[in-house]
Structure formats: C-alpha cells, structure tokens
Amino acid sequence: MAIILETKEPEKAWNAFRFGVASLKKKHEVKFFLMGEAVECETLEDTQYNVAQEMKKLEEAGGELLACGTCLKSRQLDEHTACPISTMFDCVEMVEWADKTVTF
C-alpha cells in the first residue's frame, strides 16, 4: 500500500499515520511519501494529535517513510530530517509498486 501525505494539518496527518499502522497490522506492506508541507510533520506539535508518535509507530511496525527532497530543501529542512530524502521518481515507483494508493 502506498500512502501519500500532502498536509501538515495535525488531525489529517495523525489519521494518515494511524491508517498506515492499521494497514501494517493487517499484513500490508506500507510505503509512505511526505510531499509539500507534509515534510514538516516531524516537527508538528499539537496537544490533541501526536503526529510524531504515530510516525514512530509506523516505522517501528515496518513501514517505509520517504520525503520529497525538493519540498524539504525549499523549507531548509533537508539536513534536519530522519526520513530518507527522495524524488518524484521514487514517488512514481512507489505508486507503481503498490496495489493500492491512498492520499491524505
């Protein structure tokens, strides 16, 4: 399963990562691509929606997390990310690989 996240809105990002974790628990392989403002998710702080915790759960459960390099660079975050810096070609390959693609 490929999941593309394009928002840093806390509730939507939190739910996207929860969906990824649930998919892993149902024995799906999951690749997750952060694009646009979603590359800022690592630093989101919200009292109700702990996005960083859900990101960690996804990785600990075996999900693969990628981030758009151009999006990171435009925000000067390319040296401050734990996610592998990826390209649009990586995103296309992820979509081609997946049996299902979900966007948030």
Secondary structure as a PSIPRED ss2 file (coil, helix, strand):
# PSIPRED VFORMAT (PSIPRED V4.0)

   1 M C   1.000  0.000  0.000
   2 A E   0.000  0.000  1.000
   3 I E   0.000  0.000  1.000
   4 I E   0.000  0.000  1.000
   5 L E   0.000  0.000  1.000
   6 E C   1.000  0.000  0.000
   7 T C   1.000  0.000  0.000
   8 K C   1.000  0.000  0.000
   9 E C   1.000  0.000  0.000
  10 P H   0.000  1.000  0.000
  11 E H   0.000  1.000  0.000
  12 K H   0.000  1.000  0.000
  13 A H   0.000  1.000  0.000
  14 W H   0.000  1.000  0.000
  15 N H   0.000  1.000  0.000
  16 A H   0.000  1.000  0.000
  17 F H   0.000  1.000  0.000
  18 R H   0.000  1.000  0.000
  19 F H   0.000  1.000  0.000
  20 G H   0.000  1.000  0.000
  21 V H   0.000  1.000  0.000
  22 A H   0.000  1.000  0.000
  23 S H   0.000  1.000  0.000
  24 L H   0.000  1.000  0.000
  25 K H   0.000  1.000  0.000
  26 K C   1.000  0.000  0.000
  27 K C   1.000  0.000  0.000
  28 H C   1.000  0.000  0.000
  29 E C   1.000  0.000  0.000
  30 V C   1.000  0.000  0.000
  31 K E   0.000  0.000  1.000
  32 F E   0.000  0.000  1.000
  33 F E   0.000  0.000  1.000
  34 L E   0.000  0.000  1.000
  35 M C   1.000  0.000  0.000
  36 G H   0.000  1.000  0.000
  37 E H   0.000  1.000  0.000
  38 A H   0.000  1.000  0.000
  39 V H   0.000  1.000  0.000
  40 E H   0.000  1.000  0.000
  41 C H   0.000  1.000  0.000
  42 E H   0.000  1.000  0.000
  43 T H   0.000  1.000  0.000
  44 L C   1.000  0.000  0.000
  45 E C   1.000  0.000  0.000
  46 D C   1.000  0.000  0.000
  47 T C   1.000  0.000  0.000
  48 Q C   1.000  0.000  0.000
  49 Y C   1.000  0.000  0.000
  50 N C   1.000  0.000  0.000
  51 V H   0.000  1.000  0.000
  52 A H   0.000  1.000  0.000
  53 Q H   0.000  1.000  0.000
  54 E H   0.000  1.000  0.000
  55 M H   0.000  1.000  0.000
  56 K H   0.000  1.000  0.000
  57 K H   0.000  1.000  0.000
  58 L H   0.000  1.000  0.000
  59 E H   0.000  1.000  0.000
  60 E H   0.000  1.000  0.000
  61 A C   1.000  0.000  0.000
  62 G C   1.000  0.000  0.000
  63 G C   1.000  0.000  0.000
  64 E E   0.000  0.000  1.000
  65 L E   0.000  0.000  1.000
  66 L E   0.000  0.000  1.000
  67 A E   0.000  0.000  1.000
  68 C E   0.000  0.000  1.000
  69 G H   0.000  1.000  0.000
  70 T H   0.000  1.000  0.000
  71 C H   0.000  1.000  0.000
  72 L H   0.000  1.000  0.000
  73 K H   0.000  1.000  0.000
  74 S H   0.000  1.000  0.000
  75 R C   1.000  0.000  0.000
  76 Q C   1.000  0.000  0.000
  77 L C   1.000  0.000  0.000
  78 D C   1.000  0.000  0.000
  79 E C   1.000  0.000  0.000
  80 H C   1.000  0.000  0.000
  81 T C   1.000  0.000  0.000
  82 A C   1.000  0.000  0.000
  83 C C   1.000  0.000  0.000
  84 P C   1.000  0.000  0.000
  85 I E   0.000  0.000  1.000
  86 S E   0.000  0.000  1.000
  87 T C   1.000  0.000  0.000
  88 M H   0.000  1.000  0.000
  89 F H   0.000  1.000  0.000
  90 D H   0.000  1.000  0.000
  91 C H   0.000  1.000  0.000
  92 V H   0.000  1.000  0.000
  93 E H   0.000  1.000  0.000
  94 M H   0.000  1.000  0.000
  95 V H   0.000  1.000  0.000
  96 E H   0.000  1.000  0.000
  97 W H   0.000  1.000  0.000
  98 A C   1.000  0.000  0.000
  99 D C   1.000  0.000  0.000
 100 K C   1.000  0.000  0.000
 101 T E   0.000  0.000  1.000
 102 V E   0.000  0.000  1.000
 103 T E   0.000  0.000  1.000
 104 F C   1.000  0.000  0.000
